[in-house]
Amino acid sequence: MTHHIRDKTSRIYSLVFSVLILILLFSFVKLQKFNLSAISENFRWRRELINFYTACRLTVGDRVYNNAIIGRDDWFFFTGDRSMANYQNTDSLNNKKLMNLKNKLDRLNADLRAKGIALLVVIPPDKSTIYPQYMPSEIPILGHRTNLDQFVDYMNSHGDTFVVDLRPALLDASRSQVIYYKTDTHWNDLGAYYGYVKILQSLELDYPLLQPRPISDFKYTYVGDSVHDLPLLMGLSKYTEENWILIPNFANQLEESGIVLPDGHYVRTVINTDKQLPELLVFGDSFYGSLAHFIEPHFSRVKTIPFTYEDGIWSLDWTQREHPDIVIIEIVERYLDISLPMLLEN
């Protein structure tokens, strides 16, 4: 009898709870029409509930999230867009792909060189390449060589196009300084600075004026805390990290302008008052954003063509429109075999 009463009471509580949940959902929906989409996307406090749920997961020690993981010492790492395959070396480039990339790059390089234009390919490393010690030990490195290893070695052995390998300089800097954000996929200003030094040193032989400034020409300055890309991706919109930037101790004579194209892309143009400096055209992804304020004072004119593979790759016809002295193609490591082939097809 007691068991029967308990079952009946339990059913009543379940029914009452279900009705309350439905009433709550109806009251939260912002749209006048009730539908499942409205419940999932438009009810009040949706973001707050997601933040609360994700924060609870974090508190109890959960380390695996949608497109992100938390490694040692609370370092966040991106897991989407084949990042894990790239880290574990399980999706290697074959000789056919390497030869195809080499042939297309060398063809572009030869065309540009015939017009007096230098070409530089720059590959910023993934954070897991520079800080593998903070990756979770449960994720092993399986292959012996990375795609970037294969690409750089193949281009050095068979190609004519200069590829800037930033890894040695960044690995060296990382031993004494934090050069990537702990909660972001990108390098911080220090990482971008050491990348900038290597890039300008690669151009210095042909352009002696392009000498990188010493780090003493900049003041390392705290500019506040903010939420970076990985916590936002995970639903932790209140998980912040300190921001420190390198502010120049010298005056810049730069003027920036830009246009929004019909497809929504923003093309930046930076003009320097020193007209003796060379002109630069950049095809770059989000990693170029931190490089820009270091590189651009060294050029009389810089045109930046941003791209991501999700938005489609822009045409290399910009090289004919702009007639620069130097073209830089910058693509982060994890997109090397995605973005670079797409760019070279256009």
KEKE-3310 file (N, C-alpha, C; in steps of 0.2 Angstrom, whole numbers, plus 5000, padded with zeros to 4 digits):
npx = (5004:5009:5019:5012:5006:5017:5021:5010:5011:5023:5021:5011:5020:5029:5020:5016:5028:5032:5021:5024:5037:5033:5024:5034:5043:5034:5031:5044:5047:5050:5045:5029:5022:5021:5034:5045:5058:5057:5057:5070:5079:5075:5070:5070:5084:5092:5106:5111:5108:5114:5128:5128:5126:5137:5147:5145:5148:5162:5166:5164:5174:5174:5181:5180:5173:5161:5170:5181:5194:5200:5216:5231:5235:5224:5224:5216:5211:5208:5197:5191:5188:5198:5208:5213:5217:5227:5236:5238:5244:5238:5233:5241:5250:5251:5263:5258:5249:5258:5267:5258:5254:5267:5270:5260:5262:5275:5273:5265:5275:5285:5278:5275:5288:5293:5287:5294:5290:5291:5287:5281:5278:5269:5267:5259:5261:5250:5243:5244:5256:5266:5264:5264:5265:5255:5244:5230:5235:5229:5227:5236:5251:5252:5257:5273:5278:5272:5260:5265:5279:5281:5277:5286:5298:5297:5296:5308:5317:5312:5306:5304:5299:5299:5296:5292:5296:5290:5291:5304:5309:5297:5296:5307:5306:5295:5299:5303:5293:5275:5267:5256:5238:5230:5217:5213:5213:5223:5240:5247:5251:5265:5269:5265:5274:5287:5285:5284:5297:5304:5298:5301:5315:5317:5315:5324:5336:5334:5327:5334:5330:5320:5321:5318:5310:5318:5312:5313:5308:5295:5281:5276:5260:5246:5229:5217:5204:5196:5184:5189:5191:5189:5182:5170:5166:5163:5153:5155:5154:5158:5171:5186:5202:5217:5223:5237:5247:5259:5264:5269:5284:5286:5282:5269:5267:5254:5240:5224:5212:5197:5186:5170:5166:5153:5150:5152:5164:5178:5191:5206:5216:5232:5241:5257:5267:5280:5287:5297:5298:5294:5279:5266:5256:5244:5238:5228:5224:5215:5226:5234:5229:5236:5248:5248:5250:5263:5270:5265:5270:5282:5280:5276:5263:5250:5239:5226:5220:5208:5204:5194:5192:5179:5172:5175:5188:5198:5201:5217:5219:5220:5234:5237:5230:5235:5249:5260:5276:5279:5272:5263:5257:5248:5244:5237:5243:5234:5225:5233:5233:5220:5216:5226:5227:5214:5216:5226:5219:5212)
npy = (4994:5006:5007:5009:5021:5029:5028:5034:5047:5051:5051:5062:5072:5072:5076:5089:5095:5094:5102:5114:5117:5118:5130:5139:5139:5144:5156:5162:5163:5174:5177:5179:5168:5151:5139:5126:5130:5143:5141:5135:5145:5158:5161:5170:5174:5164:5164:5166:5155:5145:5149:5147:5133:5128:5134:5126:5114:5116:5118:5106:5099:5095:5094:5093:5100:5108:5109:5113:5110:5108:5110:5106:5116:5125:5129:5133:5124:5124:5113:5111:5110:5101:5102:5093:5082:5088:5091:5078:5072:5064:5065:5066:5075:5070:5065:5069:5080:5089:5091:5097:5109:5115:5117:5126:5137:5140:5144:5155:5163:5164:5172:5183:5188:5190:5203:5210:5208:5202:5187:5180:5167:5164:5155:5155:5146:5133:5135:5123:5118:5126:5125:5111:5105:5108:5102:5090:5075:5063:5064:5058:5061:5054:5052:5055:5066:5083:5091:5104:5102:5093:5101:5112:5106:5100:5111:5118:5108:5106:5117:5134:5145:5156:5150:5156:5149:5150:5143:5139:5152:5156:5145:5146:5159:5155:5148:5157:5166:5170:5168:5165:5167:5160:5157:5158:5155:5162:5170:5181:5198:5198:5186:5189:5199:5193:5185:5195:5200:5189:5189:5201:5200:5191:5198:5207:5206:5209:5221:5232:5242:5237:5234:5226:5233:5234:5226:5235:5247:5247:5248:5237:5234:5234:5232:5229:5216:5203:5193:5179:5170:5156:5153:5160:5151:5140:5143:5151:5165:5174:5171:5177:5184:5192:5206:5211:5223:5228:5244:5256:5266:5276:5288:5286:5288:5286:5283:5276:5268:5261:5250:5243:5229:5223:5210:5210:5210:5218:5229:5234:5249:5256:5270:5277:5291:5291:5289:5282:5270:5252:5245:5235:5220:5210:5194:5188:5179:5178:5179:5189:5201:5204:5206:5217:5230:5230:5227:5236:5250:5250:5251:5260:5259:5248:5236:5226:5210:5201:5184:5169:5152:5148:5159:5159:5160:5174:5181:5180:5190:5203:5205:5210:5221:5230:5231:5229:5229:5219:5203:5195:5180:5174:5161:5152:5137:5126:5127:5126:5116:5118:5131:5137:5129:5133:5146:5147:5142:5152)
npz = (5000:5004:4995:4983:4986:4986:4973:4966:4972:4967:4953:4952:4957:4946:4935:4939:4940:4926:4920:4926:4920:4907:4907:4911:4900:4890:4896:4894:4881:4868:4856:4848:4843:4847:4845:4843:4839:4844:4857:4859:4855:4858:4871:4887:4897:4891:4887:4900:4907:4899:4902:4916:4916:4909:4917:4929:4924:4922:4935:4942:4936:4922:4906:4893:4879:4867:4853:4860:4872:4889:4895:4904:4918:4916:4902:4887:4873:4855:4846:4835:4816:4811:4820:4830:4822:4816:4826:4831:4821:4811:4799:4787:4774:4757:4744:4732:4735:4741:4730:4722:4729:4729:4716:4712:4720:4716:4703:4705:4712:4702:4692:4699:4703:4690:4688:4697:4710:4727:4735:4750:4761:4775:4790:4804:4819:4826:4843:4850:4845:4849:4863:4868:4880:4888:4883:4885:4893:4889:4875:4863:4853:4838:4825:4816:4810:4807:4797:4793:4795:4784:4774:4774:4773:4761:4752:4755:4749:4736:4731:4725:4731:4745:4762:4777:4792:4807:4819:4826:4832:4839:4848:4855:4861:4869:4880:4890:4891:4890:4875:4868:4870:4885:4884:4871:4853:4847:4845:4857:4859:4862:4856:4842:4840:4840:4829:4819:4819:4814:4801:4795:4795:4786:4774:4774:4767:4753:4755:4763:4771:4779:4794:4809:4823:4840:4854:4865:4860:4862:4874:4886:4891:4902:4897:4902:4906:4896:4888:4879:4863:4864:4877:4874:4863:4871:4879:4890:4894:4904:4908:4909:4903:4906:4896:4888:4879:4867:4866:4855:4858:4849:4837:4825:4808:4801:4791:4791:4780:4773:4764:4763:4754:4742:4746:4759:4765:4773:4767:4771:4770:4773:4774:4774:4778:4774:4759:4753:4757:4754:4746:4752:4750:4758:4760:4772:4787:4803:4812:4807:4812:4824:4820:4812:4818:4820:4808:4798:4800:4793:4779:4765:4760:4763:4759:4765:4763:4770:4774:4776:4776:4777:4772:4759:4748:4743:4727:4719:4710:4716:4716:4704:4703:4713:4712:4721:4730:4738:4742:4755:4760:4773:4783:4796:4804:4806:4795:4784:4774:4769:4767:4759:4747:4742:4740:4731:4720:4715)
capx = (5000:5014:5023:5007:5005:5023:5021:5005:5014:5029:5018:5009:5025:5031:5015:5016:5034:5031:5017:5028:5042:5029:5022:5040:5045:5029:5032:5050:5047:5049:5040:5022:5020:5025:5036:5051:5063:5057:5060:5077:5083:5073:5068:5074:5089:5095:5113:5113:5107:5120:5133:5127:5127:5144:5151:5144:5153:5169:5167:5165:5180:5173:5187:5179:5167:5160:5175:5187:5196:5204:5222:5235:5235:5219:5225:5211:5213:5203:5197:5187:5192:5203:5214:5216:5220:5233:5240:5240:5248:5234:5230:5247:5250:5254:5267:5254:5247:5264:5269:5253:5255:5274:5269:5256:5266:5281:5271:5263:5281:5288:5274:5276:5295:5294:5285:5298:5287:5293:5282:5283:5272:5270:5263:5259:5259:5244:5245:5246:5262:5271:5263:5261:5265:5248:5238:5229:5240:5225:5227:5243:5253:5252:5262:5280:5279:5266:5259:5269:5285:5281:5277:5292:5304:5297:5297:5315:5320:5310:5302:5308:5295:5302:5291:5294:5295:5291:5292:5310:5309:5292:5297:5313:5303:5290:5303:5303:5287:5269:5266:5249:5233:5228:5210:5211:5217:5228:5245:5246:5256:5272:5270:5265:5280:5292:5283:5285:5304:5306:5296:5306:5322:5317:5314:5329:5342:5331:5325:5338:5326:5315:5324:5313:5312:5319:5306:5313:5304:5288:5280:5271:5255:5240:5224:5210:5202:5191:5182:5192:5186:5187:5176:5164:5164:5161:5147:5158:5154:5161:5177:5190:5209:5221:5226:5243:5249:5265:5262:5275:5286:5288:5276:5268:5264:5250:5233:5220:5205:5194:5180:5166:5164:5146:5150:5152:5171:5181:5197:5210:5222:5236:5246:5263:5270:5287:5285:5303:5297:5290:5272:5264:5249:5243:5232:5229:5218:5214:5232:5237:5227:5240:5255:5247:5253:5271:5273:5263:5274:5288:5279:5273:5256:5248:5233:5225:5214:5207:5200:5194:5190:5172:5169:5177:5195:5198:5206:5224:5219:5222:5241:5237:5226:5238:5256:5264:5283:5280:5265:5263:5252:5248:5239:5238:5245:5229:5222:5238:5231:5213:5215:5231:5225:5209:5218:5230:5214:5208)
capy = (5000:5012:5008:5012:5028:5033:5029:5039:5054:5052:5053:5068:5077:5073:5079:5096:5098:5095:5108:5121:5118:5121:5136:5143:5140:5148:5163:5165:5164:5181:5178:5178:5162:5146:5134:5123:5135:5149:5139:5134:5151:5165:5162:5174:5171:5158:5164:5165:5148:5141:5151:5144:5126:5127:5135:5121:5108:5118:5118:5099:5096:5093:5097:5092:5105:5108:5112:5115:5106:5112:5105:5107:5123:5129:5131:5131:5123:5123:5106:5110:5111:5096:5104:5087:5078:5091:5090:5071:5070:5058:5067:5069:5077:5065:5068:5072:5086:5093:5093:5102:5115:5118:5119:5132:5142:5142:5147:5162:5166:5166:5177:5190:5189:5194:5209:5214:5208:5197:5183:5177:5163:5164:5150:5155:5139:5132:5135:5116:5116:5129:5123:5104:5102:5110:5098:5084:5069:5058:5065:5057:5063:5048:5052:5057:5072:5087:5094:5109:5099:5090:5107:5116:5102:5099:5117:5119:5104:5106:5123:5141:5150:5156:5149:5158:5144:5154:5139:5140:5158:5156:5140:5149:5164:5153:5146:5162:5171:5167:5171:5164:5168:5154:5155:5160:5151:5166:5172:5187:5203:5196:5181:5192:5203:5188:5183:5201:5201:5184:5190:5207:5198:5187:5202:5212:5205:5212:5227:5234:5247:5233:5231:5226:5237:5231:5226:5241:5252:5246:5247:5231:5238:5230:5236:5226:5209:5202:5186:5177:5166:5149:5153:5161:5145:5135:5146:5154:5172:5178:5169:5182:5184:5198:5208:5215:5224:5232:5250:5259:5272:5281:5291:5282:5293:5281:5285:5270:5269:5255:5249:5237:5227:5221:5204:5211:5210:5224:5229:5240:5252:5260:5274:5280:5297:5290:5286:5279:5263:5248:5244:5228:5217:5205:5190:5185:5177:5182:5180:5195:5206:5206:5207:5223:5236:5230:5227:5242:5256:5249:5251:5266:5258:5241:5233:5219:5206:5196:5179:5163:5147:5148:5164:5158:5163:5179:5180:5183:5196:5209:5207:5214:5228:5234:5232:5230:5227:5213:5200:5191:5175:5172:5156:5148:5130:5121:5128:5125:5112:5120:5138:5138:5126:5136:5153:5146:5140:5158)
capz = (5000:5005:4989:4979:4987:4984:4966:4964:4973:4962:4946:4953:4957:4939:4931:4941:4937:4919:4919:4928:4915:4901:4909:4912:4893:4887:4898:4892:4874:4866:4850:4850:4840:4850:4842:4846:4838:4848:4864:4859:4853:4860:4878:4891:4901:4888:4888:4907:4908:4896:4906:4922:4915:4907:4923:4933:4922:4924:4943:4944:4933:4915:4902:4886:4877:4860:4849:4864:4878:4894:4896:4910:4921:4913:4895:4883:4866:4850:4844:4828:4810:4810:4824:4833:4818:4814:4832:4832:4815:4808:4792:4783:4767:4753:4740:4727:4738:4742:4724:4719:4732:4727:4709:4711:4723:4712:4697:4707:4713:4696:4689:4703:4702:4683:4689:4702:4716:4731:4738:4756:4764:4782:4793:4811:4822:4831:4850:4853:4842:4853:4870:4868:4887:4891:4880:4889:4892:4886:4868:4861:4846:4835:4819:4818:4807:4806:4790:4792:4794:4778:4769:4775:4771:4754:4749:4755:4745:4729:4728:4724:4735:4752:4767:4784:4797:4813:4825:4830:4835:4844:4853:4859:4866:4874:4886:4895:4890:4887:4869:4866:4876:4888:4883:4864:4848:4844:4849:4860:4856:4862:4850:4836:4839:4838:4822:4815:4819:4809:4794:4792:4794:4780:4769:4775:4762:4747:4757:4769:4776:4783:4800:4814:4829:4846:4859:4869:4857:4864:4881:4887:4894:4903:4895:4905:4905:4892:4886:4872:4858:4866:4882:4870:4860:4875:4883:4896:4892:4909:4909:4906:4904:4905:4890:4888:4872:4866:4863:4853:4861:4844:4833:4818:4803:4797:4790:4789:4777:4771:4761:4763:4748:4742:4749:4766:4768:4774:4765:4774:4767:4777:4770:4777:4775:4771:4752:4751:4759:4749:4746:4754:4749:4763:4761:4779:4792:4810:4815:4805:4816:4829:4817:4808:4820:4820:4801:4794:4800:4789:4772:4762:4758:4765:4758:4768:4760:4775:4771:4780:4771:4778:4768:4753:4747:4738:4721:4719:4705:4719:4715:4698:4704:4718:4710:4727:4730:4742:4744:4760:4761:4780:4785:4802:4803:4805:4789:4779:4768:4767:4764:4754:4740:4740:4738:4724:4715:4713)
cpx = (5004:5017:5018:5006:5011:5023:5016:5008:5019:5026:5015:5014:5028:5027:5016:5022:5034:5027:5021:5033:5039:5027:5028:5043:5040:5030:5039:5051:5046:5045:5033:5019:5025:5027:5043:5057:5063:5059:5067:5082:5081:5070:5072:5079:5093:5102:5115:5113:5113:5126:5134:5129:5134:5149:5151:5148:5160:5171:5168:5171:5179:5178:5185:5172:5166:5166:5181:5188:5200:5210:5225:5235:5230:5220:5220:5214:5207:5203:5194:5192:5198:5209:5217:5219:5227:5238:5243:5244:5245:5232:5236:5246:5254:5258:5263:5251:5252:5266:5264:5254:5262:5273:5265:5259:5272:5279:5269:5270:5284:5284:5275:5283:5296:5291:5288:5294:5289:5287:5285:5277:5274:5265:5263:5257:5253:5247:5247:5253:5268:5270:5260:5261:5259:5242:5237:5233:5236:5225:5234:5245:5255:5257:5268:5281:5272:5266:5264:5277:5286:5281:5283:5298:5303:5298:5305:5319:5319:5308:5307:5305:5298:5296:5295:5292:5296:5292:5298:5310:5303:5293:5302:5310:5298:5293:5303:5297:5281:5267:5260:5244:5231:5221:5208:5215:5223:5234:5244:5251:5263:5273:5270:5271:5286:5291:5285:5293:5307:5304:5300:5313:5322:5317:5320:5335:5340:5329:5328:5334:5321:5318:5319:5315:5313:5313:5307:5310:5297:5287:5274:5266:5248:5234:5217:5209:5197:5190:5185:5188:5184:5182:5170:5161:5161:5155:5149:5159:5157:5168:5183:5198:5212:5223:5232:5245:5255:5263:5269:5277:5288:5282:5275:5264:5259:5243:5229:5213:5203:5188:5176:5163:5156:5145:5151:5159:5174:5189:5201:5215:5226:5241:5251:5265:5277:5286:5291:5302:5293:5283:5271:5257:5249:5237:5233:5223:5218:5221:5236:5235:5232:5247:5254:5251:5260:5273:5271:5267:5280:5287:5275:5265:5255:5241:5232:5219:5213:5203:5200:5191:5182:5169:5171:5184:5195:5203:5212:5225:5221:5230:5242:5234:5231:5246:5260:5272:5284:5273:5267:5257:5253:5242:5241:5239:5239:5225:5227:5235:5223:5213:5220:5230:5219:5211:5222:5225:5211:5213)
cpy = (5006:5013:5011:5019:5032:5034:5034:5046:5056:5055:5060:5074:5078:5077:5087:5099:5099:5101:5114:5122:5121:5128:5141:5144:5145:5155:5166:5166:5171:5182:5176:5171:5156:5141:5132:5127:5141:5147:5138:5140:5157:5166:5166:5170:5165:5158:5163:5158:5143:5143:5147:5136:5124:5128:5129:5115:5110:5117:5110:5095:5094:5097:5096:5096:5105:5112:5115:5110:5110:5107:5107:5114:5127:5132:5128:5129:5121:5116:5105:5111:5107:5098:5098:5083:5081:5090:5083:5068:5064:5059:5070:5071:5072:5069:5072:5079:5091:5095:5098:5109:5119:5120:5126:5138:5145:5146:5154:5166:5169:5172:5184:5192:5193:5201:5213:5213:5202:5194:5180:5173:5162:5160:5151:5148:5139:5133:5128:5115:5120:5127:5116:5102:5104:5106:5092:5078:5063:5059:5064:5060:5056:5047:5056:5064:5076:5089:5100:5107:5097:5096:5111:5113:5101:5105:5119:5114:5104:5113:5129:5146:5150:5155:5151:5153:5148:5150:5140:5146:5158:5151:5143:5154:5161:5150:5150:5167:5167:5171:5169:5165:5161:5152:5157:5155:5155:5167:5179:5192:5201:5191:5184:5196:5198:5186:5189:5201:5196:5186:5196:5205:5194:5191:5207:5212:5209:5220:5229:5239:5243:5230:5231:5230:5233:5231:5232:5247:5252:5246:5242:5234:5234:5235:5233:5219:5209:5195:5184:5172:5159:5149:5155:5155:5140:5137:5149:5161:5177:5176:5173:5181:5191:5200:5213:5216:5228:5238:5254:5266:5278:5283:5287:5288:5289:5284:5278:5272:5262:5255:5243:5235:5224:5214:5204:5212:5217:5224:5235:5242:5256:5263:5277:5286:5296:5286:5282:5271:5259:5247:5236:5226:5211:5201:5186:5183:5181:5183:5186:5201:5209:5208:5214:5229:5236:5231:5234:5248:5256:5249:5258:5265:5250:5240:5226:5216:5200:5190:5173:5158:5146:5153:5164:5162:5168:5178:5183:5189:5202:5210:5211:5221:5233:5235:5233:5228:5220:5210:5195:5187:5173:5167:5152:5141:5126:5121:5128:5122:5113:5126:5139:5135:5130:5143:5152:5144:5146:5163)
cpz = (5000:4998:4983:4980:4985:4977:4963:4966:4968:4955:4947:4953:4949:4935:4933:4939:4930:4917:4920:4922:4909:4901:4909:4904:4890:4889:4896:4885:4872:4860:4852:4848:4844:4845:4845:4845:4842:4855:4864:4858:4856:4867:4882:4895:4897:4889:4895:4909:4905:4900:4912:4921:4914:4913:4928:4931:4923:4931:4945:4940:4925:4911:4895:4884:4869:4857:4853:4870:4883:4896:4903:4912:4917:4906:4891:4876:4861:4847:4837:4822:4809:4815:4828:4829:4816:4820:4833:4826:4811:4801:4788:4776:4763:4748:4734:4729:4739:4735:4721:4722:4730:4720:4708:4714:4719:4706:4699:4709:4707:4692:4693:4702:4695:4683:4694:4709:4720:4734:4744:4759:4771:4786:4801:4814:4826:4838:4853:4850:4847:4861:4871:4875:4890:4888:4885:4888:4888:4878:4866:4854:4843:4829:4821:4815:4806:4798:4788:4792:4787:4773:4769:4772:4763:4750:4749:4750:4738:4726:4728:4728:4743:4757:4774:4789:4804:4820:4829:4835:4841:4850:4858:4864:4871:4880:4891:4896:4888:4881:4865:4872:4878:4886:4876:4860:4846:4849:4852:4857:4856:4856:4843:4835:4837:4831:4817:4814:4813:4802:4791:4791:4788:4774:4769:4770:4756:4749:4764:4774:4781:4789:4806:4820:4835:4850:4864:4866:4859:4872:4882:4893:4895:4901:4897:4903:4900:4891:4879:4868:4861:4872:4879:4867:4864:4879:4889:4895:4898:4911:4906:4907:4903:4898:4891:4881:4872:4862:4861:4856:4856:4840:4826:4814:4798:4796:4787:4786:4775:4768:4762:4757:4748:4746:4757:4769:4768:4772:4768:4770:4772:4773:4775:4774:4772:4764:4750:4753:4754:4751:4748:4752:4754:4761:4768:4783:4798:4813:4813:4809:4821:4826:4814:4811:4821:4813:4798:4794:4795:4781:4771:4761:4760:4763:4761:4765:4765:4771:4777:4775:4771:4773:4761:4752:4741:4732:4722:4713:4709:4718:4709:4699:4708:4716:4716:4726:4733:4743:4749:4760:4768:4781:4791:4800:4802:4799:4783:4773:4766:4764:4759:4747:4738:4737:4731:4719:4712:4710)
residu = (MET:THR:HIS:HIS:ILE:ARG:ASP:LYS:THR:SER:ARG:ILE:TYR:SER:LEU:VAL:PHE:SER:VAL:LEU:ILE:LEU:ILE:LEU:LEU:PHE:SER:PHE:VAL:LYS:LEU:GLN:LYS:PHE:ASN:LEU:SER:ALA:ILE:SER:GLU:ASN:PHE:ARG:TRP:ARG:ARG:GLU:LEU:ILE:ASN:PHE:TYR:THR:ALA:CYS:ARG:LEU:THR:VAL:GLY:ASP:ARG:VAL:TYR:ASN:ASN:ALA:ILE:ILE:GLY:ARG:ASP:ASP:TRP:PHE:PHE:PHE:THR:GLY:ASP:ARG:SER:MET:ALA:ASN:TYR:GLN:ASN:THR:ASP:SER:LEU:ASN:ASN:LYS:LYS:LEU:MET:ASN:LEU:LYS:ASN:LYS:LEU:ASP:ARG:LEU:ASN:ALA:ASP:LEU:ARG:ALA:LYS:GLY:ILE:ALA:LEU:LEU:VAL:VAL:ILE:PRO:PRO:ASP:LYS:SER:THR:ILE:TYR:PRO:GLN:TYR:MET:PRO:SER:GLU:ILE:PRO:ILE:LEU:GLY:HIS:ARG:THR:ASN:LEU:ASP:GLN:PHE:VAL:ASP:TYR:MET:ASN:SER:HIS:GLY:ASP:THR:PHE:VAL:VAL:ASP:LEU:ARG:PRO:ALA:LEU:LEU:ASP:ALA:SER:ARG:SER:GLN:VAL:ILE:TYR:TYR:LYS:THR:ASP:THR:HIS:TRP:ASN:ASP:LEU:GLY:ALA:TYR:TYR:GLY:TYR:VAL:LYS:ILE:LEU:GLN:SER:LEU:GLU:LEU:ASP:TYR:PRO:LEU:LEU:GLN:PRO:ARG:PRO:ILE:SER:ASP:PHE:LYS:TYR:THR:TYR:VAL:GLY:ASP:SER:VAL:HIS:ASP:LEU:PRO:LEU:LEU:MET:GLY:LEU:SER:LYS:TYR:THR:GLU:GLU:ASN:TRP:ILE:LEU:ILE:PRO:ASN:PHE:ALA:ASN:GLN:LEU:GLU:GLU:SER:GLY:ILE:VAL:LEU:PRO:ASP:GLY:HIS:TYR:VAL:ARG:THR:VAL:ILE:ASN:THR:ASP:LYS:GLN:LEU:PRO:GLU:LEU:LEU:VAL:PHE:GLY:ASP:SER:PHE:TYR:GLY:SER:LEU:ALA:HIS:PHE:ILE:GLU:PRO:HIS:PHE:SER:ARG:VAL:LYS:THR:ILE:PRO:PHE:THR:TYR:GLU:ASP:GLY:ILE:TRP:SER:LEU:ASP:TRP:THR:GLN:ARG:GLU:HIS:PRO:ASP:ILE:VAL:ILE:ILE:GLU:ILE:VAL:GLU:ARG:TYR:LEU:ASP:ILE:SER:LEU:PRO:MET:LEU:LEU:GLU:ASN)
# end
